[in-house]
Amino acid sequence: MHGKFKGKHAIVTGGARSIGFEIARQFCAAGAMVSIFDYNQEALEIATTTLTNEGYRVNPFLVDVSDQLQVNLAVDRAEEIAPVDVLVNNAGICLVTPFLNIEAEEWQKTLDTNLSGAFYVAQRVCRYMARRGKGVVLNMSSKNGLDGEFGHAHYNSSKAGLILLTKTIALELAHLGIRANAVCPGYIRTAMNTEVDSDEFVEEFEDRYIPGGRVGKVTDIAPIFLFLASDDAEYINGQTFVLDGGQLAGQKPWKWLLEEIKL
Ligand SMILES: NC(=O)c1ccc[n+]([C@@H]2O[C@H](COP(=O)([O-])OP(=O)(O)OC[C@H]3O[C@@H](n4cnc5c(N)ncnc54)[C@H](O)[C@@H]3O)[C@@H](O)[C@H]2O)c1
């Protein structure tokens, strides 16, 4: 992908750390200028300094994607810097609470960030892209958007909603030269979950759920965003891509059955 995005401008929301930061870094390494939208000021400053020191062009925007007014101002400003070719809607939160215990405020916060936030940014960016007749929108859904998980009713719902938002954007804007696709990672070890999940939990998770035997890394996820944003993916539209080490392929086999395999 070296130089493939030279002269292109990508917005990455939630790009100040973890998966979003790696996506931003890889777009930069492929020649793009990247505008990072994030509401974590400290992480945004560190990300900007890190990428700038590596010689890349990065525009930091302190913006809460769940606030439509802030989003509109930031998108308009980013467009003034340079026309936006690629939008990566990655910002998201994941709170873990059993269905019966979720308060309306927590439900609303998750939906406002993960689903409405992506809608606000995509709608504003797509208006510009539509006038130019070209653009790519990539939405960060989750394996949880296809197959739920206990304690994640709001998160599961928001990520499932993103898949249909993606398909609808593809359907309504394809004739205007805009493509939209969704990416569904399984468990990726990032700041989001190291705050709550112990190493023992992760080991048990790998053993119980992942045929590939390990959880994901941010570098397992970023490259598909570059591929889907590139002209090589010109004929891919409205689709959902799962990157989960095989988790959704089915139930893991019993260990004794694995030993039966004749090599
Ligand atoms: N880590 C995983 O296992 C996993 C799996 C599937 C999908 N995802 C999705 O990938 C995305 C990134 O996850 P991560 O693990 O890198 O999380 P993370 O918490 O490490 O990073 C998320 C980034 O988004 C920013 N953000 C959150 N809310 C925001 C808001 N309202 N406005 C602006 N910025 C905001 C945060 O400041 C942070 O920089 C999320 O959408 C998440 O749901 C993660």
The ligand as an SDF file (V2000), in Angstrom:
LIG
                    3D

 44 48  0  0  0  0  0  0  0  0999 V2000
  -11.2760   -3.9010   20.9850 N   0  0  0  0  0  0  0  0  0  0  0  0
  -12.1310   -4.7920   20.5250 C   0  0  0  0  0  0  0  0  0  0  0  0
  -12.1220   -5.9660   20.9360 O   0  0  0  0  0  0  0  0  0  0  0  0
  -13.1270   -4.4170   19.4740 C   0  0  0  0  0  0  0  0  0  0  0  0
  -13.8220   -5.4450   18.8210 C   0  0  0  0  0  0  0  0  0  0  0  0
  -14.7560   -5.1030   17.8490 C   0  0  0  0  0  0  0  0  0  0  0  0
  -14.9880   -3.7880   17.5350 C   0  0  0  0  0  0  0  0  0  0  0  0
  -14.2980   -2.8060   18.1890 N   0  0  0  0  0  0  0  0  0  0  0  0
  -14.6050   -1.4280   17.8350 C   0  0  0  0  0  0  0  0  0  0  0  0
  -13.4430   -0.8010   17.3520 O   0  0  0  0  0  0  0  0  0  0  0  0
  -13.4790    0.5860   17.6900 C   0  0  0  0  0  0  0  0  0  0  0  0
  -12.2110    0.9690   18.4230 C   0  0  0  0  0  0  0  0  0  0  0  0
  -12.1110    0.1670   19.5810 O   0  0  0  0  0  0  0  0  0  0  0  0
  -10.8040    0.1680   20.4940 P   0  0  0  0  0  0  0  0  0  0  0  0
  -10.7290   -1.1590   21.1250 O   0  0  0  0  0  0  0  0  0  0  0  0
   -9.6700    0.6840   19.6960 O   0  0  0  0  0  0  0  0  0  0  0  0
  -11.2910    1.2250   21.6120 O   0  0  0  0  0  0  0  0  0  0  0  0
  -10.4810    2.3570   22.4420 P   0  0  0  0  0  0  0  0  0  0  0  0
  -11.3770    2.7210   23.5790 O   0  0  0  0  0  0  0  0  0  0  0  0
   -9.1250    1.9130   22.7890 O   0  0  0  0  0  0  0  0  0  0  0  0
  -10.4170    3.5480   21.4030 O   0  0  0  0  0  0  0  0  0  0  0  0
  -11.5980    4.2300   21.0400 C   0  0  0  0  0  0  0  0  0  0  0  0
  -11.2470    5.6380   20.6500 C   0  0  0  0  0  0  0  0  0  0  0  0
  -12.4850    6.3120   20.3410 O   0  0  0  0  0  0  0  0  0  0  0  0
  -12.5220    7.5470   21.0320 C   0  0  0  0  0  0  0  0  0  0  0  0
  -13.9210    7.9070   21.3010 N   0  0  0  0  0  0  0  0  0  0  0  0
  -14.8290    7.2410   22.0580 C   0  0  0  0  0  0  0  0  0  0  0  0
  -15.9840    7.9200   22.1080 N   0  0  0  0  0  0  0  0  0  0  0  0
  -15.8040    9.0440   21.3620 C   0  0  0  0  0  0  0  0  0  0  0  0
  -16.6280   10.1540   21.0460 C   0  0  0  0  0  0  0  0  0  0  0  0
  -17.8830   10.2630   21.5170 N   0  0  0  0  0  0  0  0  0  0  0  0
  -16.1370   11.1120   20.2470 N   0  0  0  0  0  0  0  0  0  0  0  0
  -14.8690   11.0480   19.7800 C   0  0  0  0  0  0  0  0  0  0  0  0
  -14.0240   10.0320   20.0680 N   0  0  0  0  0  0  0  0  0  0  0  0
  -14.5020    9.0390   20.8460 C   0  0  0  0  0  0  0  0  0  0  0  0
  -11.7350    7.3120   22.3150 C   0  0  0  0  0  0  0  0  0  0  0  0
  -11.2740    8.5200   22.9050 O   0  0  0  0  0  0  0  0  0  0  0  0
  -10.5890    6.4240   21.8130 C   0  0  0  0  0  0  0  0  0  0  0  0
   -9.5080    7.1780   21.3340 O   0  0  0  0  0  0  0  0  0  0  0  0
  -14.7480    0.7870   18.5110 C   0  0  0  0  0  0  0  0  0  0  0  0
  -15.7890    1.2310   17.6840 O   0  0  0  0  0  0  0  0  0  0  0  0
  -15.0440   -0.6060   19.0210 C   0  0  0  0  0  0  0  0  0  0  0  0
  -16.3980   -0.7870   19.3240 O   0  0  0  0  0  0  0  0  0  0  0  0
  -13.3740   -3.0910   19.1340 C   0  0  0  0  0  0  0  0  0  0  0  0
  1  2  1  0
  2  3  2  0
  2  4  1  0
  4  5  1  0
  4 44  2  0
  5  6  2  0
  6  7  1  0
  7  8  2  0
  8  9  1  0
  8 44  1  0
  9 10  1  0
  9 42  1  0
 10 11  1  0
 11 12  1  0
 11 40  1  0
 12 13  1  0
 13 14  1  0
 14 15  2  0
 14 16  1  0
 14 17  1  0
 17 18  1  0
 18 19  2  0
 18 20  1  0
 18 21  1  0
 21 22  1  0
 22 23  1  0
 23 24  1  0
 23 38  1  0
 24 25  1  0
 25 26  1  0
 25 36  1  0
 26 27  1  0
 26 35  1  0
 27 28  2  0
 28 29  1  0
 29 30  1  0
 29 35  2  0
 30 31  1  0
 30 32  2  0
 32 33  1  0
 33 34  2  0
 34 35  1  0
 36 37  1  0
 36 38  1  0
 38 39  1  0
 40 41  1  0
 40 42  1  0
 42 43  1  0
M  CHG  2   8   1  16  -1
M  END
$$$$
